[in-house]
Amino acid sequence: MTTEASLDKVYAEVKRMRVKLESIEKTLESLRESLLPEEKIAPEEMEELETLKQEALRCECVPLEEVLKKHGARKRA
């Protein structure tokens, strides 16, 4: 068997695997959509989430006590 023939076999197998992977991805996406409930979010909550995302991307951090205080949670033991 020549190198070219071997490469053709490998390429064909990679193509088959890619098709199978895409099928699995579609199945998982469908399962996710059917199993996870969709929640409505207020514009203020969406804005806060975007702010938190940007802070995380800038590697900023906030002390845990500040977060607990802001959200009225009890302090950790």
Secondary structure, DSSP 8 states (H G I E B T S, - for coil): --HHHHHHHHHHHHHHHHHHHHHHHHHHHHHHHHHS------HHHHHHHHHHHHHHHTT----HHHHHHHTT-----
